[in-house]
Amino acid sequence: MSQIQTILYVFAHPDDETFSCGGTICHFHQLGMKQTLFCATHGEAGKTGNPQLYTQNELGNVRLQELQNALSILGMDRLIIRNWGDGRLSEQPFLSIVNELHSVMEEIRPDRVITFPPSGISGHPDHKVIQKATIAAIQKISFPIKLYYIVIPESIAHLSSVPVLFTPDEYVSEKIDVTPYHKKIIQALSAHKNQHLSVEKIFSGIFVRLHGSTA
Ligand SMILES: [Zn+2]
């Protein structure tokens, strides 16, 4: 029996965790690992949905609540969220972000850190900043750690309905079968209610599957 491991996920926006690795979070929860998400912003610059239910000013608080709902579905144990400005991470003092992440890592002492690859997958500048800051923070820590990037391998490029940056398959070191968690992934995507336009674009037809499976 392996000892309980601790995982720290580092992302920029509420929904990055579900969009990029919801099944991975479910998987490690199932294995009894202790998981924390560090989210750098409240996602207040995101879409407001159609019909629009909230103003852009209200969106940050709403998305925080949606994130908490999604995390409880996926099995995340703890959320650490900052308010560094959606779309404005590159305007923040880089060293402040690094120091903050460093102190979180020293407190949690994760065995694994999971974040975006340098491409940011979607190429969003916030994703790239948080990835760079994660690397810089890891270089300062006082204990061994394993760093993983969530990537989309080239071999499944044809399945994507949106432009994303892929990674050659030979660089993929670990794959996790998330088919047992499809329902939970769909529920967590649905919890990000105000992002339904993005969810429908990226995971086309997914709400039909949710409603079909619960009917
Ligand atoms: Zn994002």
Residues whose N, C-alpha, C, O or C-beta is under 5 A from the ligand:
A	BS01	ZN	A12 H13 D16
